[in-house]
Amino acid sequence: MFDNDQFVADLSESLSMALRSKTTLGLAKKALEDENFNLKQLLLSEREKFHALELKYAQSVAMKLEREQAQGSSVLVNELEDARAQLTTKDDRIHELEAELAQVQETCCELSNQVQQVQMEAEQHQEVSDAKLEKLCQDMNHSLTNASMEAMESENKMFELQTKLQISEQQNADVQAQLASSQLSLLSLQQEHESVLRVLHRDQDQAQQAVSERDAKIAELLQSLESIKAQSTAKRNPNEVPAVAQTSTQAMPLGQREQTTERRSAEQNESSQGASSSQAQRLTLVIPRRPTTIQLSATFSVCLPSARQDTFKDHPSFVHLSEGFQNHSFSRGYLMDKLGGASQGLVAKIVNKKSLSVLHGLGSGLLFPRPDLNCWLPTMPGAHGYMFVGLQGGGKDHEKFLQPAKWSLFLPKDKKSWEYYGEYEVHRVPDLDLSLEERQSFSPEFRRGYCEITAQKADTKVKHPPESKILEIQEKYDQGQLRVPCTSLKCIGYNRQLVLDLVTPPAAEDSSKRPREEASQVQPRAKRVKTSSLQIQ
């Protein structure tokens, strides 16, 4: 027989259990919501920390790239590793929450099973009130609906958390890529710095070597100058010749010592011949032989680059001159009187040609370049070279020598006399003016002096240009806006007869008109050469 009280008691107990389960589910839901809220807050805090870390990293890269590159990078790497560890911890916590959610879902399934059992028991007992049973079912369905909705909300929140986690991982990967790029940039900067240091060390070594070579040349030139002074003193004081000659000869190199010995013997023979022929009415001046290389100032280099030398490789440039041809020098006034042209300036055009210039068929005129402004001039008679002529200004030097022409070249032997170097084809090609590298190879004194000459050429009314103008011109040269003009000097012949006729003019010329200047007369010549030719070694 059916026991209604027992059924009611069982049903009440089942309802109590369902209520307890609902309460438990509510507590679990509350705990899950709290945990999700805390996790959300924690993720927001971690995101803020991550952004702060990115900002700190950017500032570290921008402000401390050179001083703290290794320390800053290690700190950022450690912080990134800490952030990664924290994210790993959060992943573990999310997995735990997922496990708890699975347990909640299992609990919901158990409650559903219990409800089904209660429904089955209610169907078996037809005498139970339909109203109570319906209300119980409605309550259970309501509880199940709420539980399902809570489970769906939990799943949505879990999906959002997973999405945020993926975004955080992507941002972490981006930060790691930026860090790797920064490390590569630092490495390239270090390599660039090392290469610049190597270039600077190499340039310093080359500069020290150039200074050593220049000092050696200066010492050699000073030694040669002392020997020349000693020889001049010995010739002015015949009684002191043996002692002075011995001192100067010991100071010379072996090859120059032999040449000096031969020259002394030739001079003694010529002196004896001059004593026997004292009827010759001419003034004699003994001029010592100068070094082969013209270099009036020790600060200027006469080393012609190999690339410039190659332009003359098809034109050998050595002239064999006997001892008599190596001691002749003439003043500008004497050359103007005998050949024509002006007594000053670089270019002396022959307008009113003299008899000697007509006799020898001189070309466009005479050139008198200064070695202190033209450090690539020929180093000996017959040699090739360059002169830096062609600046823009009132004299229109930039319009000269644009077409090849024949000129007679004279270079200074001392302050008042000039030596004949030969007949030269002079030509300037503006595209072949000095490059920036070639100009930088010159000494700072030469570059400074040429800037002053450029300023003077630009404004001939100002004798001493202001310092600001010189610095402005120097900056234009350094930046390549201005280029030093380079005019080639190619030797095409050496007129020996011209030198002999300058030393002893032809007999047809009135001897009373000869200028009485010491630099215009030299030692007597032994023979007169009938032809002039260029002898090539």
C-alpha positions as a printed NumPy array, in Angstrom:
array([[  0.   ,   0.   ,   0.   ],
       [  1.309,   3.401,  -0.914],
       [  2.635,   5.437,   1.99 ],
       [  1.891,   9.072,   1.253],
       [  3.801,  10.429,   4.209],
       [  6.87 ,   8.48 ,   3.304],
       [  6.637,   9.787,  -0.249],
       [  6.271,  13.354,   0.968],
       [  9.226,  12.874,   3.277],
       [ 11.34 ,  11.479,   0.46 ],
       [ 10.24 ,  14.238,  -1.839],
       [ 11.062,  16.837,   0.813],
       [ 14.461,  15.296,   1.304],
       [ 15.016,  15.33 ,  -2.464],
       [ 13.992,  18.983,  -2.577],
       [ 16.3  ,  19.721,   0.311],
       [ 19.132,  18.039,  -1.52 ],
       [ 18.258,  19.984,  -4.672],
       [ 18.218,  23.227,  -2.685],
       [ 21.568,  22.366,  -1.122],
       [ 22.9  ,  21.558,  -4.562],
       [ 21.523,  24.868,  -5.833],
       [ 23.148,  26.673,  -2.925],
       [ 26.397,  24.871,  -3.596],
       [ 26.077,  25.746,  -7.273],
       [ 25.386,  29.396,  -6.341],
       [ 28.468,  29.456,  -4.123],
       [ 30.521,  27.856,  -6.893],
       [ 29.103,  30.395,  -9.318],
       [ 29.973,  33.229,  -6.926],
       [ 33.479,  31.864,  -6.434],
       [ 33.863,  31.485, -10.199],
       [ 32.661,  35.062, -10.763],
       [ 35.04 ,  36.351,  -8.119],
       [ 37.88 ,  34.357,  -9.572],
       [ 37.065,  35.586, -13.101],
       [ 36.883,  39.176, -11.852],
       [ 40.195,  38.823, -10.064],
       [ 41.719,  37.217, -13.122],
       [ 40.394,  40.042, -15.3  ],
       [ 41.835,  42.637, -12.923],
       [ 45.101,  40.743, -12.846],
       [ 45.233,  40.592, -16.634],
       [ 44.517,  44.327, -16.835],
       [ 47.282,  44.962, -14.326],
       [ 49.632,  42.712, -16.264],
       [ 48.725,  44.516, -19.477],
       [ 49.493,  47.869, -17.853],
       [ 52.772,  46.452, -16.612],
       [ 53.458,  45.137, -20.085],
       [ 52.794,  48.568, -21.657],
       [ 54.964,  50.176, -18.981],
       [ 57.631,  47.624, -19.829],
       [ 57.378,  48.491, -23.536],
       [ 57.653,  52.223, -22.737],
       [ 60.596,  51.595, -20.467],
       [ 62.255,  49.5  , -23.149],
       [ 61.736,  52.203, -25.8  ],
       [ 63.16 ,  54.845, -23.462],
       [ 66.078,  52.565, -22.635],
       [ 66.828,  52.04 , -26.348],
       [ 66.484,  55.751, -27.178],
       [ 68.329,  57.328, -24.21 ],
       [ 70.827,  54.678, -23.084],
       [ 71.792,  53.046, -26.4  ],
       [ 75.527,  53.724, -26.083],
       [ 76.117,  53.815, -22.284],
       [ 73.92 ,  50.986, -20.943],
       [ 73.182,  48.871, -24.   ],
       [ 74.283,  45.559, -22.46 ],
       [ 72.819,  46.255, -18.975],
       [ 69.541,  47.68 , -20.33 ],
       [ 69.066,  44.759, -22.702],
       [ 69.687,  42.206, -19.926],
       [ 67.223,  43.976, -17.583],
       [ 64.561,  44.059, -20.285],
       [ 65.168,  40.401, -21.081],
       [ 64.773,  39.519, -17.381],
       [ 61.594,  41.544, -17.117],
       [ 60.24 ,  39.885, -20.249],
       [ 61.096,  36.492, -18.766],
       [ 59.315,  37.46 , -15.52 ],
       [ 56.275,  38.586, -17.493],
       [ 56.383,  35.341, -19.429],
       [ 56.566,  33.386, -16.144],
       [ 53.601,  35.333, -14.774],
       [ 51.65 ,  34.638, -17.967],
       [ 52.528,  30.968, -17.577],
       [ 51.174,  31.107, -14.013],
       [ 47.987,  32.704, -15.297],
       [ 47.711,  29.958, -17.906],
       [ 47.944,  27.385, -15.136],
       [ 45.276,  29.23 , -13.178],
       [ 43.031,  29.319, -16.211],
       [ 43.496,  25.577, -16.631],
       [ 42.485,  25.127, -12.981],
       [ 39.388,  27.281, -13.563],
       [ 38.567,  25.195, -16.595],
       [ 38.835,  22.074, -14.445],
       [ 36.537,  23.637, -11.834],
       [ 34.084,  24.582, -14.574],
       [ 34.13 ,  21.006, -15.79 ],
       [ 33.342,  19.855, -12.258],
       [ 30.467,  22.349, -12.067],
       [ 29.16 ,  21.007, -15.374],
       [ 29.382,  17.467, -14.006],
       [ 27.482,  18.604, -10.918],
       [ 24.814,  20.107, -13.173],
       [ 24.593,  16.819, -15.031],
       [ 24.176,  14.962, -11.717],
       [ 21.443,  17.387, -10.698],
       [ 19.747,  16.815, -14.031],
       [ 19.889,  13.099, -13.434],
       [ 18.441,  13.579,  -9.977],
       [ 15.618,  15.679, -11.414],
       [ 14.943,  13.008, -13.964],
       [ 14.812,  10.451, -11.21 ],
       [ 12.426,  12.612,  -9.204],
       [ 10.25 ,  13.026, -12.283],
       [ 10.268,   9.299, -12.809],
       [  9.308,   8.778,  -9.177],
       [  6.539,  11.365,  -9.51 ],
       [  5.151,   9.615, -12.569],
       [  5.164,   6.365, -10.696],
       [  3.141,   7.91 ,  -7.872],
       [ -0.01 ,   9.187,  -9.62 ],
       [ -1.579,  10.272,  -6.388],
       [  0.889,  13.085,  -5.8  ],
       [ -0.668,  16.459,  -6.306],
       [ -0.233,  17.712,  -9.844],
       [  0.168,  21.238,  -8.613],
       [  3.037,  20.344,  -6.264],
       [  4.694,  18.221,  -8.894],
       [  4.3  ,  20.935, -11.532],
       [  5.72 ,  23.536,  -9.14 ],
       [  8.584,  21.261,  -8.289],
       [  9.31 ,  20.706, -11.967],
       [  9.119,  24.415, -12.669],
       [ 11.547,  25.114,  -9.82 ],
       [ 13.914,  22.458, -11.046],
       [ 13.675,  23.702, -14.648],
       [ 14.278,  27.221, -13.468],
       [ 17.307,  26.072, -11.518],
       [ 18.606,  24.157, -14.528],
       [ 18.031,  27.18 , -16.8  ],
       [ 19.923,  29.425, -14.41 ],
       [ 22.728,  26.922, -14.112],
       [ 22.939,  26.627, -17.91 ],
       [ 22.976,  30.393, -18.325],
       [ 25.693,  30.714, -15.695],
       [ 27.687,  28.013, -17.442],
       [ 27.33 ,  29.833, -20.787],
       [ 28.432,  33.096, -19.199],
       [ 31.412,  31.328, -17.688],
       [ 32.307,  29.882, -21.084],
       [ 32.037,  33.344, -22.687],
       [ 34.268,  34.858, -20.033],
       [ 36.703,  31.996, -20.502],
       [ 36.746,  32.665, -24.26 ],
       [ 37.391,  36.356, -23.635],
       [ 40.223,  35.461, -21.26 ],
       [ 41.715,  33.127, -23.842],
       [ 41.464,  35.87 , -26.491],
       [ 43.197,  38.346, -24.194],
       [ 45.843,  35.761, -23.469],
       [ 46.491,  35.255, -27.185],
       [ 46.74 ,  39.048, -27.635],
       [ 49.21 ,  39.2  , -24.743],
       [ 51.26 ,  36.402, -26.28 ],
       [ 51.271,  38.221, -29.638],
       [ 52.382,  41.419, -27.946],
       [ 55.063,  39.477, -26.129],
       [ 56.272,  38.056, -29.45 ],
       [ 56.328,  41.572, -30.943],
       [ 58.384,  42.835, -28.013],
       [ 60.802,  39.95 , -28.438],
       [ 61.123,  40.737, -32.151],
       [ 61.793,  44.398, -31.335],
       [ 64.384,  43.325, -28.804],
       [ 66.102,  41.099, -31.381],
       [ 66.044,  43.948, -33.915],
       [ 67.517,  46.306, -31.326],
       [ 70.257,  43.81 , -30.57 ],
       [ 71.063,  43.535, -34.269],
       [ 71.139,  47.34 , -34.517],
       [ 73.486,  47.502, -31.554],
       [ 75.718,  44.88 , -33.134],
       [ 75.812,  46.758, -36.458],
       [ 76.598,  50.006, -34.617],
       [ 79.46 ,  48.297, -32.813],
       [ 80.82 ,  46.892, -36.081],
       [ 80.494,  50.3  , -37.746],
       [ 82.278,  51.922, -34.821],
       [ 85.091,  49.376, -35.031],
       [ 85.474,  49.897, -38.793],
       [ 85.608,  53.69 , -38.309],
       [ 88.268,  53.221, -35.633],
       [ 90.297,  50.997, -37.97 ],
       [ 90.086,  53.597, -40.752],
       [ 91.107,  56.359, -38.346],
       [ 94.069,  54.314, -37.088],
       [ 95.13 ,  53.583, -40.661],
       [ 94.849,  57.265, -41.636],
       [ 96.835,  58.216, -38.544],
       [ 99.579,  55.744, -39.463],
       [ 99.674,  57.08 , -43.02 ],
       [ 99.796,  60.659, -41.767],
       [102.638,  59.802, -39.378],
       [104.502,  58.093, -42.204],
       [103.969,  61.122, -44.471],
       [105.219,  63.433, -41.718],
       [108.285,  61.231, -41.221],
       [109.012,  61.258, -44.959],
       [108.503,  65.012, -45.085],
       [110.831,  65.499, -42.103],
       [113.436,  63.338, -43.827],
       [113.121,  65.436, -46.986],
       [113.401,  68.631, -44.925],
       [116.524,  67.322, -43.229],
       [117.984,  66.318, -46.598],
       [117.16 ,  69.717, -48.108],
       [118.632,  71.539, -45.114],
       [121.742,  69.4  , -45.379],
       [121.996,  70.161, -49.095],
       [121.469,  73.86 , -48.378],
       [124.257,  73.835, -45.812],
       [126.561,  72.122, -48.275],
       [125.657,  74.656, -50.961],
       [126.333,  77.526, -48.55 ],
       [129.642,  75.943, -47.633],
       [130.557,  75.622, -51.327],
       [129.588,  79.235, -51.973],
       [131.698,  80.369, -49.009],
       [134.573,  78.27 , -50.252],
       [134.38 ,  79.82 , -53.724],
       [134.221,  83.352, -52.303],
       [137.215,  82.568, -50.031],
       [139.66 ,  80.456, -52.061],
       [142.034,  80.1  , -49.149],
       [139.443,  78.238, -47.093],
       [138.3  ,  75.851, -49.839],
       [139.908,  72.607, -48.551],
       [138.416,  72.782, -45.038],
       [134.905,  73.819, -46.133],
       [134.823,  71.345, -48.982],
       [135.767,  68.53 , -46.692],
       [133.001,  69.382, -44.199],
       [130.271,  69.779, -46.809],
       [131.349,  66.656, -48.656],
       [131.161,  64.537, -45.548],
       [127.595,  65.727, -44.944],
       [126.443,  64.699, -48.421],
       [125.251,  61.278, -49.543],
       [127.709,  59.103, -51.438],
       [126.301,  59.837, -54.94 ],
       [126.138,  63.578, -54.373],
       [129.644,  63.497, -52.839],
       [131.056,  62.051, -56.098],
       [129.217,  64.658, -58.176],
       [130.55 ,  67.418, -55.925],
       [134.117,  66.124, -56.329],
       [133.787,  66.057, -60.13 ],
       [132.224,  69.513, -60.134],
       [135.083,  70.933, -58.06 ],
       [137.672,  69.582, -60.491],
       [135.721,  71.064, -63.428],
       [135.488,  74.378, -61.622],
       [139.239,  74.417, -61.002],
       [139.877,  73.779, -64.717],
       [137.452,  76.52 , -65.721],
       [139.058,  78.9  , -63.222],
       [142.48 ,  78.263, -64.747],
       [141.062,  78.838, -68.225],
       [139.351,  82.02 , -67.051],
       [142.635,  83.333, -65.644],
       [144.408,  82.794, -68.985],
       [141.61 ,  84.512, -70.917],
       [141.213,  87.599, -68.744],
       [140.654,  89.779, -71.84 ],
       [137.005,  88.639, -71.982],
       [134.944,  91.575, -70.805],
       [132.131,  89.869, -68.975],
       [131.149,  89.54 , -65.34 ],
       [131.192,  86.031, -63.923],
       [129.113,  84.693, -61.102],
       [129.67 ,  81.25 , -59.622],
       [126.298,  79.699, -58.765],
       [126.385,  76.347, -56.933],
       [124.448,  73.424, -58.246],
       [121.066,  73.093, -56.562],
       [119.316,  69.821, -55.643],
       [117.447,  67.986, -58.369],
       [113.989,  68.575, -56.817],
       [112.636,  72.124, -56.631],
       [111.132,  72.697, -53.214],
       [111.404,  76.248, -51.912],
       [109.257,  75.506, -48.857],
       [109.658,  72.296, -46.886],
       [105.952,  72.203, -46.066],
       [104.924,  71.481, -49.663],
       [105.073,  68.034, -51.229],
       [106.164,  67.518, -54.812],
       [105.1  ,  63.86 , -54.954],
       [102.972,  63.461, -58.058],
       [100.287,  60.72 , -57.693],
       [100.676,  57.658, -59.861],
       [ 97.334,  58.342, -61.591],
       [ 98.652,  61.737, -62.701],
       [102.   ,  60.24 , -63.734],
       [100.217,  57.784, -66.014],
       [ 98.997,  60.683, -68.185],
       [102.629,  61.283, -69.215],
       [103.694,  57.641, -69.581],
       [103.935,  57.976, -73.371],
       [106.212,  61.033, -73.06 ],
       [109.612,  60.287, -71.436],
       [110.756,  63.32 , -69.516],
       [114.454,  63.109, -68.652],
       [116.885,  65.576, -70.23 ],
       [120.648,  64.994, -70.083],
       [122.284,  68.3  , -69.254],
       [125.992,  68.81 , -68.977],
       [127.518,  70.66 , -66.052],
       [127.538,  73.911, -67.977],
       [123.765,  73.882, -68.447],
       [122.994,  73.35 , -64.764],
       [124.275,  76.649, -63.398],
       [122.42 ,  79.154, -65.553],
       [119.76 ,  81.402, -64.044],
       [118.473,  84.809, -65.075],
       [116.562,  87.669, -63.525],
       [113.09 ,  88.635, -64.735],
       [114.373,  92.004, -65.89 ],
       [117.084,  90.409, -67.989],
       [114.629,  87.961, -69.571],
       [112.206,  90.784, -70.325],
       [115.031,  92.734, -71.986],
       [116.258,  89.78 , -74.058],
       [113.022,  87.895, -74.863],
       [110.16 ,  90.282, -74.164],
       [107.161,  90.031, -71.872],
       [106.502,  91.493, -68.451],
       [108.84 ,  91.532, -65.462],
       [106.15 ,  90.375, -63.002],
       [103.291,  87.895, -62.826],
       [102.89 ,  84.262, -63.775],
       [102.242,  84.759, -67.503],
       [104.562,  86.903, -69.616],
       [103.171,  87.064, -73.131],
       [105.638,  88.162, -75.792],
       [103.923,  91.052, -77.521],
       [106.943,  92.953, -78.837],
       [109.271,  90.076, -79.632],
       [112.995,  90.608, -79.199],
       [115.624,  89.291, -81.541],
       [116.307,  86.181, -79.449],
       [112.619,  85.237, -79.19 ],
       [112.266,  85.614, -82.957],
       [115.512,  83.715, -83.59 ],
       [114.399,  80.737, -81.477],
       [110.73 ,  80.833, -82.473],
       [109.348,  81.002, -78.948],
       [105.683,  80.173, -78.605],
       [102.947,  81.991, -76.717],
       [105.271,  83.431, -74.111],
       [107.037,  82.7  , -70.828],
       [105.659,  81.089, -67.66 ],
       [106.957,  81.88 , -64.166],
       [104.919,  79.76 , -61.671],
       [105.624,  79.887, -57.929],
       [106.429,  76.524, -56.263],
       [104.769,  77.567, -52.993],
       [101.405,  77.707, -54.816],
       [102.059,  74.884, -57.312],
       [103.482,  71.829, -55.555],
       [103.259,  69.546, -58.636],
       [105.634,  71.527, -60.833],
       [108.359,  69.687, -62.783],
       [111.2  ,  68.607, -60.494],
       [113.976,  69.017, -63.091],
       [114.425,  70.439, -66.598],
       [112.504,  68.354, -69.101],
       [110.219,  66.737, -66.496],
       [106.438,  66.874, -66.638],
       [104.103,  68.299, -64.024],
       [101.095,  70.453, -63.252],
       [100.362,  73.972, -62.079],
       [ 97.208,  75.075, -60.261],
       [ 96.242,  78.005, -62.476],
       [ 92.693,  78.816, -63.584],
       [ 90.852,  80.52 , -60.725],
       [ 87.906,  82.767, -61.512],
       [ 88.462,  86.448, -60.927],
       [ 89.242,  89.767, -62.504],
       [ 92.281,  88.364, -64.312],
       [ 90.11 ,  85.723, -66.034],
       [ 92.61 ,  82.963, -65.291],
       [ 89.826,  80.401, -65.778],
       [ 89.777,  81.269, -69.494],
       [ 93.503,  80.621, -69.996],
       [ 95.169,  77.455, -71.282],
       [ 91.865,  75.877, -72.391],
       [ 93.556,  75.191, -75.746],
       [ 96.965,  73.472, -75.92 ],
       [ 99.752,  75.966, -76.577],
       [103.551,  76.095, -76.445],
       [105.154,  78.059, -73.595],
       [108.708,  78.461, -72.276],
       [108.836,  77.45 , -68.616],
       [111.081,  79.125, -66.025],
       [111.196,  78.08 , -62.36 ],
       [112.892,  79.985, -59.505],
       [116.38 ,  79.029, -58.475],
       [116.498,  81.604, -55.7  ],
       [114.608,  84.768, -54.792],
       [115.883,  86.813, -57.749],
       [116.812,  84.361, -60.503],
       [114.922,  81.895, -62.671],
       [116.116,  78.749, -64.453],
       [115.014,  77.594, -67.886],
       [113.22 ,  74.188, -67.761],
       [112.287,  73.733, -71.403],
       [109.481,  74.157, -73.932],
       [106.132,  72.904, -72.644],
       [102.71 ,  72.163, -74.044],
       [100.335,  73.793, -71.539],
       [ 96.708,  72.653, -71.436],
       [ 93.935,  72.726, -68.858],
       [ 90.898,  70.408, -68.943],
       [ 88.37 ,  71.59 , -66.296],
       [ 86.989,  68.063, -65.866],
       [ 90.456,  66.945, -64.716],
       [ 90.794,  69.546, -61.974],
       [ 91.913,  68.326, -58.563],
       [ 89.62 ,  65.849, -56.861],
       [ 88.703,  66.195, -53.211],
       [ 91.012,  63.298, -52.276],
       [ 93.962,  64.846, -54.127],
       [ 93.447,  68.181, -52.392],
       [ 93.224,  66.511, -48.986],
       [ 96.637,  64.898, -49.605],
       [ 98.292,  68.345, -49.493],
       [ 99.536,  69.939, -46.291],
       [ 97.178,  72.169, -44.246],
       [ 99.512,  75.131, -44.91 ],
       [ 99.212,  74.718, -48.655],
       [ 95.415,  74.36 , -48.538],
       [ 95.171,  77.467, -46.352],
       [ 97.449,  79.464, -48.668],
       [ 95.47 ,  78.473, -51.741],
       [ 92.231,  79.58 , -50.057],
       [ 93.817,  82.998, -49.501],
       [ 94.879,  83.158, -53.171],
       [ 91.317,  82.232, -54.212],
       [ 89.919,  85.067, -52.081],
       [ 92.454,  87.52 , -53.543],
       [ 91.624,  86.459, -57.089],
       [ 87.897,  86.928, -56.43 ],
       [ 88.428,  90.527, -55.27 ],
       [ 91.699,  92.056, -56.461],
       [ 90.978,  95.309, -54.614],
       [ 91.387,  93.6  , -51.234],
       [ 95.021,  92.773, -50.538],
       [ 94.342,  90.89 , -47.294],
       [ 90.951,  89.098, -47.398],
       [ 89.072,  88.774, -44.075],
       [ 89.279,  85.542, -42.145],
       [ 85.551,  84.871, -42.589],
       [ 85.925,  84.951, -46.386],
       [ 88.903,  82.559, -46.251],
       [ 86.994,  80.126, -44.014],
       [ 83.966,  80.289, -46.333],
       [ 86.15 ,  79.428, -49.343],
       [ 87.854,  76.636, -47.411],
       [ 84.462,  75.114, -46.553],
       [ 83.467,  75.178, -50.234],
       [ 86.712,  73.405, -51.146],
       [ 86.166,  70.798, -48.394],
       [ 82.594,  70.134, -49.59 ],
       [ 83.624,  69.861, -53.254],
       [ 81.729,  72.99 , -54.359],
       [ 85.05 ,  74.477, -55.504],
       [ 87.856,  72.536, -57.19 ],
       [ 91.482,  73.541, -57.57 ],
       [ 92.229,  74.028, -61.297],
       [ 94.913,  71.706, -62.623],
       [ 96.844,  72.665, -65.786],
       [ 99.176,  70.068, -67.3  ],
       [102.78 ,  70.9  , -68.204],
       [104.1  ,  68.426, -70.785],
       [107.7  ,  68.936, -71.871],
       [108.08 ,  68.842, -75.653],
       [111.663,  70.042, -75.962],
       [114.689,  71.744, -74.429],
       [116.325,  74.631, -76.351],
       [120.001,  74.492, -75.365],
       [120.91 ,  77.188, -77.846],
       [118.438,  79.557, -76.152],
       [120.273,  79.087, -72.841],
       [123.663,  79.661, -74.499],
       [122.423,  82.781, -76.25 ],
       [120.993,  84.088, -72.97 ],
       [124.359,  83.526, -71.315],
       [126.302,  85.059, -74.239],
       [124.068,  86.974, -76.678],
       [124.985,  86.803, -80.396],
       [127.806,  89.117, -81.542],
       [125.419,  91.168, -83.722],
       [123.75 ,  92.51 , -80.61 ],
       [125.18 ,  95.679, -79.095],
       [127.09 ,  94.644, -75.988],
       [126.636,  98.077, -74.434],
       [122.922,  97.342, -73.911],
       [123.482,  94.257, -71.787],
       [122.079,  94.636, -68.258],
       [124.728,  94.486, -65.589],
       [122.958,  92.098, -63.25 ],
       [124.746,  89.302, -61.503],
       [121.997,  86.761, -62.12 ],
       [122.165,  87.34 , -65.871],
       [125.739,  86.14 , -66.255],
       [127.285,  82.786, -65.444],
       [130.566,  81.02 , -65.83 ],
       [132.12 ,  80.948, -69.322],
       [130.902,  78.167, -71.537],
       [133.364,  75.905, -73.286],
       [131.573,  75.482, -76.589],
       [128.55 ,  76.769, -78.416],
       [126.013,  74.124, -79.325],
       [124.605,  74.562, -82.81 ],
       [121.405,  72.578, -82.401],
       [118.888,  72.115, -79.618],
       [117.355,  68.71 , -79.054],
       [115.61 ,  66.795, -76.319],
       [117.608,  63.754, -75.242],
       [115.574,  60.979, -73.722],
       [116.917,  58.387, -71.352]])
